[in-house]
Amino acid sequence: MTQCCNDFGNCTQGRDCPIRKQRAQEVNKAFINLHRGIDDPYEDITSTIKGLVAWIAVVGIVGLIFWTWVKV
């Protein structure tokens, strides 16, 4: 295998350099992993509260339907 980088670590063979491809893959993996975690804790809390409110609404509606059905 030929050496495709100079003394400073810069590729000299263009896009076909295996070192350049490896570095590009590392950057891509880092970018993908960055966006898999929780970016904003406030957004996580608000989505949790919205989910809780939705469950309370569903349980309340089902409870009202059941209550009116049993009462009749």
Secondary structure, 3 states (H helix, E strand, C coil): CCCCECCCCCECCHHHCHHHHHHHHHHHHHHHHHCCCCCCHHHHHHHHHHHHHHHHHHHHHHHHHHHHHHHC
